[in-house]
Amino acid sequence: MSAPDTATRTLRVAVFGVGAVGGVFGARLAQAGHDVWFIARGATRDALRANGLRLDSVDGDLHLQPVQVTDDPSQVGPVDVVLVGVKATQVTGVAPSMRALLGPNTVVIPLQNGVEASVKLADALGAEHVLEGLCRVIAEQAGPGHIRHPAVTPVLEFGARPGSALSDATAAMIPVVADAMRAAGINTIVPADMTTALWEKFLFIEPIGVVGAASRKPYGTVRSVPETRALIDTAIEEVIAVGRAVGVQWPADAKEQIWKRYDSLPPNEYTSMARDLIAERPSEFDAQTSAVVRLARQRGVQTPVHDVLHALLLPSVVATN
């Protein structure tokens, strides 16, 4: 990876949750010279304090030591941007503690899978601070403070939440943060329509995510077995139907484009939901598959494949949460 461009404004950044996604984005911003604080607890906090942050990456390995880490956001104070890297199921619980990080121009960018995180954050922190956000990267924790990033140069998309009224100060931060991300080597997009962007990502992660979790098999296997491929195909159609019911304007070739992306994924990698359930860790099942079932029932959309997979996986999810 080429040396980051340091000509952009130096930002104060809080990375709240230093799992795979928070670790990748936080590491690149710190490498680029930004004032990055990692908010972590337990074994991750202790490992970061003792050994720094290690990133084994397709874009170039990195070992940051020392790093700024705390489990108390009040020790950090107001920042320019908060990257929320906790799992979607943890957002509601941790959001109130983020208030200590807010200043008049602070923007909060959720990185969670799913379509509900920004609503929960806005309820807790105020709509004037919270953007819509999503990221694309294949990464996992190899251990506390140690991230493995085997594929996909990180992509970050963020922008104003549809219908929300950002303050002038926070709206002005959007291009500033975008420039900083790009200079740090992160592919950054500010879409005109964040609702469609968010659901397009959801369409990418959830159908193959839930089938991968149910089968406990990697991308290459689930997309090559004809019966399993057909199951994924129907799951894609169901998510498209639910999205349309909530107002998403899908492109005509939405399913075709998703299959092109699925067929390009590393064959031996697993979906994040599958990795979590195999390891008996808490997962984002509720924010993904349960969300499809919830939203479908609210709007009278039939989702028979999701109903069955949801019922099949729910006992494993309950046991790990």
Secondary structure by P-SEA (a helix, b strand, c coil): cccccccccccccccccccaaaaaaaaaaaaaccbbbbbbccaaaaaaacccbbbbcccbbbbbccccccccccccccccbbbbccccccccccccccccccccbbbbbbccccccaaaaaaacccccccccbbbbbbbbbccccbbbbccccbbbbbcccccccccaaaaaaaaaaaaaaaaacccccccccaaaaaaaaaaaccaaaaaaaaacccaaaaaccaaaaaaaaaaaaaaaaaaaaaccccccaaaaaaaaaaaacccccccaaaaaaaacccccccccaaaaaaaaaacccccaaaaaaaaaaaaaaaaac
